[in-house]
């Protein structure tokens, strides 16, 4: 017992001589300081990105508005001038053609269904040996989507496969194609000359496919009477095979070139097609 008491007293005195050193918090190294600075910098950056994003969105909207305004002016120009005037206009400044088609694609993005797809589907269901003339081809989507040989025509060529010309005067031989396509491209004041050119280059029994904005044929709102248009095309030497008004955005008209031309030629009364002018947004 005495030995245990002595041992206990010795331990107590030893602890008093060597008190336990209190535990210190680790020193904040420069690495930790750098991490904190980085965190603070990230907060500033993230906070600023919101303002930057708003500014970017505003500039994007402004550019779209300016682009839309230019598109409307170009669009009105194309509907109210002849094909040759439009060709000269774009030849003076080819960049306007890009501006127009950028606006055009933006407008088409709002359509639930595109008429060019209806034409592509029609061609895909026919013989791939059919030779096609695409009048007013735009980005030449038809040529890129079917197996047929396609001659693509437009006012400006941005693609080696596209032939720049006035659509009333193409370089094609007479009776050399099986299908002529006008997809939203009867735009000039002399649109009838385009259809006459299509008649010239089509073989007998060849197909004429027309897709146009529906409002242009709304006779109750300043548009042409569809019956008058069909009659004019028929008088040129075609027979009507399809009149589809089911789509709310566009109509589809299909014709076949008659085997024999009518020798009793008479003056054709072409109705004026309403210009498709887009409203300011």
C-alpha positions as CSV (number, residue, x, y, z in Angstrom):
1,X,0.0,0.0,0.0
2,X,2.8,2.4,0.9
3,X,4.6,1.7,-2.4
4,X,1.4,2.4,-4.4
5,X,0.8,5.7,-2.5
6,X,4.4,6.7,-3.2
7,X,4.1,5.8,-6.9
8,X,0.9,7.9,-7.2
9,X,2.6,10.9,-5.5
10,X,5.5,10.7,-8.0
11,X,3.2,10.6,-11.0
12,X,1.3,13.7,-9.7
13,X,4.6,15.7,-9.2
14,X,5.8,14.6,-12.7
15,X,2.6,16.0,-14.3
16,X,3.0,19.3,-12.4
17,X,6.6,19.6,-13.6
18,X,5.6,18.8,-17.2
19,X,2.2,20.3,-17.8
20,X,0.5,19.0,-21.1
21,X,1.0,21.4,-23.9
22,X,-2.3,22.7,-25.2
23,X,-3.1,21.5,-28.8
24,X,-2.7,24.3,-31.4
25,X,-4.7,24.9,-34.5
26,X,-2.8,24.1,-37.7
27,X,-1.1,27.1,-39.3
28,X,-2.9,28.3,-42.4
29,X,-0.3,27.6,-45.1
30,X,0.1,29.7,-48.2
31,X,-1.7,26.9,-50.1
32,X,-4.8,27.3,-48.0
33,X,-4.6,31.0,-48.4
34,X,-4.4,30.5,-52.2
35,X,-7.5,28.3,-52.1
36,X,-9.4,30.9,-50.2
37,X,-8.4,33.6,-52.7
38,X,-9.4,31.3,-55.5
39,X,-12.8,30.7,-53.9
40,X,-13.4,34.4,-53.4
41,X,-12.3,35.0,-57.1
42,X,-14.8,32.3,-58.3
43,X,-17.6,34.0,-56.3
44,X,-16.8,37.3,-58.1
45,X,-16.6,35.6,-61.4
46,X,-19.8,33.7,-61.0
47,X,-21.5,36.8,-59.8
48,X,-20.3,38.7,-62.8
49,X,-21.2,36.0,-65.3
50,X,-24.9,36.7,-64.7
51,X,-24.5,40.3,-65.8
52,X,-22.2,39.2,-68.6
53,X,-24.8,36.7,-69.7
54,X,-27.6,39.3,-69.7
55,X,-25.4,41.6,-71.8
56,X,-24.7,38.8,-74.3
57,X,-28.4,37.9,-74.5
58,X,-29.2,41.6,-75.2
59,X,-26.6,41.9,-77.9
60,X,-27.8,38.7,-79.5
61,X,-31.4,39.9,-79.5
62,X,-30.3,43.2,-80.9
63,X,-28.4,41.5,-83.7
64,X,-31.4,39.3,-84.5
65,X,-33.7,42.4,-84.6
66,X,-31.3,44.2,-87.0
67,X,-31.0,41.0,-89.1
68,X,-34.8,40.6,-89.1
69,X,-35.2,44.2,-90.3
70,X,-32.8,43.6,-93.1
71,X,-34.5,40.4,-94.1
72,X,-37.9,42.1,-94.3
73,X,-36.5,44.8,-96.6
74,X,-34.8,42.2,-98.8
75,X,-37.8,40.0,-98.8
76,X,-40.1,42.9,-99.9
77,X,-37.6,43.8,-102.6
78,X,-37.6,40.3,-104.1
79,X,-41.4,40.2,-104.2
80,X,-41.7,43.6,-105.9
81,X,-39.0,43.4,-108.6
82,X,-38.4,41.3,-111.6
83,X,-36.0,38.3,-111.6
84,X,-33.4,40.1,-113.6
85,X,-33.5,43.1,-111.2
86,X,-33.1,40.8,-108.3
87,X,-30.1,39.1,-110.0
88,X,-28.4,42.5,-110.6
89,X,-29.2,43.5,-107.0
90,X,-27.4,40.5,-105.5
91,X,-24.6,40.7,-108.0
92,X,-23.8,44.2,-106.7
93,X,-23.5,42.9,-103.2
94,X,-23.5,39.0,-102.8
95,X,-23.4,39.3,-99.0
96,X,-27.1,40.4,-99.1
97,X,-27.9,36.9,-100.3
98,X,-26.5,35.4,-97.1
99,X,-28.3,38.0,-95.1
100,X,-31.6,37.1,-96.8
101,X,-31.2,33.3,-96.4
102,X,-30.2,33.7,-92.7
103,X,-33.5,35.5,-92.1
104,X,-35.4,33.0,-94.3
105,X,-34.1,30.1,-92.2
106,X,-35.2,31.9,-89.0
107,X,-38.7,32.3,-90.4
108,X,-38.8,28.7,-91.5
109,X,-37.8,27.5,-88.0
110,X,-41.2,28.7,-86.8
111,X,-43.1,26.5,-89.3
112,X,-44.4,23.2,-87.9
113,X,-43.8,21.5,-91.3
114,X,-41.5,22.5,-94.2
115,X,-42.8,22.2,-97.8
116,X,-39.4,21.2,-99.1
117,X,-39.7,18.0,-97.1
118,X,-43.0,17.2,-98.9
119,X,-41.2,17.6,-102.2
120,X,-38.3,15.5,-101.1
121,X,-40.7,12.7,-100.0
122,X,-42.5,12.9,-103.3
123,X,-39.2,12.5,-105.2
124,X,-38.0,9.7,-103.0
125,X,-41.2,7.8,-103.8
126,X,-40.5,8.1,-107.6
127,X,-37.8,6.8,-109.8
128,X,-34.3,8.0,-109.0
129,X,-33.7,8.3,-112.7
130,X,-35.9,11.4,-112.9
131,X,-33.9,14.5,-113.7
132,X,-34.9,17.4,-111.5
133,X,-34.6,21.2,-112.0
134,X,-34.9,23.1,-108.7
135,X,-35.8,26.7,-109.4
136,X,-34.9,28.9,-106.4
137,X,-33.0,26.1,-104.6
138,X,-31.7,28.2,-101.6
139,X,-29.3,25.8,-99.8
140,X,-29.9,23.1,-102.4
141,X,-31.5,20.8,-99.8
142,X,-33.4,18.8,-102.5
143,X,-30.1,18.0,-104.3
144,X,-28.5,16.9,-101.0
145,X,-31.5,14.7,-100.0
146,X,-32.3,12.6,-103.1
147,X,-30.5,10.3,-105.4
148,X,-31.8,12.0,-108.5
149,X,-29.7,14.2,-110.7
150,X,-30.7,17.7,-109.7
151,X,-29.9,21.0,-111.4
152,X,-30.1,23.7,-108.7
153,X,-30.7,27.3,-109.7
154,X,-30.7,30.5,-107.6
155,X,-29.7,34.1,-107.9
156,X,-26.4,33.6,-106.2
157,X,-24.2,30.5,-106.0
158,X,-22.5,29.8,-102.7
159,X,-22.1,26.1,-103.6
160,X,-20.4,24.6,-106.6
161,X,-23.5,22.6,-107.3
162,X,-25.7,25.7,-107.6
163,X,-26.0,27.6,-110.9
164,X,-26.5,31.4,-110.5
165,X,-29.0,32.7,-113.1
166,X,-32.2,34.5,-113.7
167,X,-34.8,31.6,-113.4
168,X,-36.6,32.7,-116.5
169,X,-33.4,32.0,-118.5
170,X,-31.6,28.8,-117.4
171,X,-28.9,27.1,-119.4
172,X,-30.9,23.8,-119.7
173,X,-31.8,22.3,-123.0
174,X,-35.4,22.1,-124.0
175,X,-37.3,18.9,-122.9
176,X,-34.3,17.8,-120.8
177,X,-35.8,17.3,-117.3
178,X,-38.5,15.2,-115.8
179,X,-39.4,17.3,-112.7
180,X,-39.4,21.1,-112.2
181,X,-39.7,22.4,-108.7
182,X,-40.7,25.8,-107.3
183,X,-40.6,25.7,-103.5
184,X,-41.6,29.1,-102.1
185,X,-39.7,30.7,-105.1
186,X,-42.4,32.3,-107.3
187,X,-41.3,35.7,-105.9
188,X,-40.7,38.1,-108.8
189,X,-43.3,40.3,-110.5
190,X,-42.6,38.2,-113.6
191,X,-43.1,34.9,-111.9
192,X,-45.0,33.6,-115.0
193,X,-41.8,33.7,-117.0
194,X,-40.3,31.2,-114.5
195,X,-43.2,28.8,-115.1
196,X,-42.8,29.2,-118.9
197,X,-39.1,28.4,-118.6
198,X,-40.1,25.2,-116.6
199,X,-42.5,24.3,-119.4
200,X,-39.7,24.7,-121.9
201,X,-37.2,22.5,-120.1
202,X,-39.7,19.8,-119.1
203,X,-40.2,16.7,-121.2
204,X,-43.7,15.7,-122.3
205,X,-45.5,14.3,-119.3
206,X,-43.0,15.9,-117.0
207,X,-44.0,17.1,-113.5
208,X,-44.3,20.6,-112.3
209,X,-44.3,20.8,-108.5
210,X,-45.2,24.1,-106.8
211,X,-45.3,24.8,-103.1
212,X,-46.3,28.3,-102.0
213,X,-47.3,30.3,-99.0
214,X,-51.0,29.8,-98.4
215,X,-51.8,33.5,-97.8
216,X,-50.7,34.3,-101.4
217,X,-53.7,32.3,-102.6
218,X,-56.3,33.7,-100.1
219,X,-58.6,35.6,-102.3
220,X,-60.5,36.9,-99.3
221,X,-57.4,38.8,-98.1
222,X,-55.9,40.2,-101.2
223,X,-54.4,36.9,-102.5
224,X,-54.9,35.3,-105.9
225,X,-57.8,33.0,-106.6
226,X,-56.3,29.5,-106.8
227,X,-58.7,28.6,-109.6
228,X,-57.3,31.5,-111.7
229,X,-53.8,30.4,-111.1
230,X,-54.5,26.7,-111.9
231,X,-56.3,27.8,-115.1
232,X,-53.3,30.0,-116.2
233,X,-50.8,27.2,-115.7
234,X,-53.2,24.8,-117.5
235,X,-53.5,27.2,-120.4
236,X,-49.7,27.1,-120.7
237,X,-49.8,23.4,-121.5
238,X,-50.2,21.6,-118.2
239,X,-52.9,19.4,-116.6
240,X,-53.6,19.7,-112.9
241,X,-53.1,16.6,-110.9
242,X,-53.0,17.8,-107.3
243,X,-54.4,20.7,-105.3
244,X,-53.6,20.3,-101.6
245,X,-54.7,23.1,-99.2
246,X,-54.6,20.9,-96.1
247,X,-51.5,22.6,-94.5
248,X,-52.2,25.8,-92.7
249,X,-48.9,27.4,-93.9
250,X,-48.5,26.4,-97.5
251,X,-50.3,24.8,-100.5
252,X,-49.1,22.1,-102.9
253,X,-49.9,22.2,-106.6
254,X,-48.8,19.4,-109.0
255,X,-49.1,19.6,-112.7
256,X,-48.1,17.4,-115.7
257,X,-46.9,18.7,-119.0
258,X,-49.3,17.8,-121.8
259,X,-48.0,15.4,-124.4
260,X,-49.2,17.7,-127.2
261,X,-49.2,21.4,-127.2
262,X,-52.3,23.4,-127.9
263,X,-51.8,24.9,-131.4
264,X,-54.6,27.4,-130.7
265,X,-52.6,29.7,-128.5
266,X,-54.3,32.4,-126.6
267,X,-53.3,35.1,-124.2
268,X,-52.9,33.7,-120.7
269,X,-54.3,35.7,-117.8
270,X,-51.8,35.3,-115.0
271,X,-53.2,36.4,-111.6
272,X,-51.1,38.7,-109.5
273,X,-49.7,36.8,-106.5
274,X,-49.8,38.6,-103.2
275,X,-46.4,39.5,-101.9
276,X,-45.5,37.6,-98.7
277,X,-44.5,40.3,-96.4
278,X,-43.5,39.5,-92.8
279,X,-44.6,41.7,-89.9
280,X,-42.3,43.5,-87.5
281,X,-42.0,41.6,-84.2
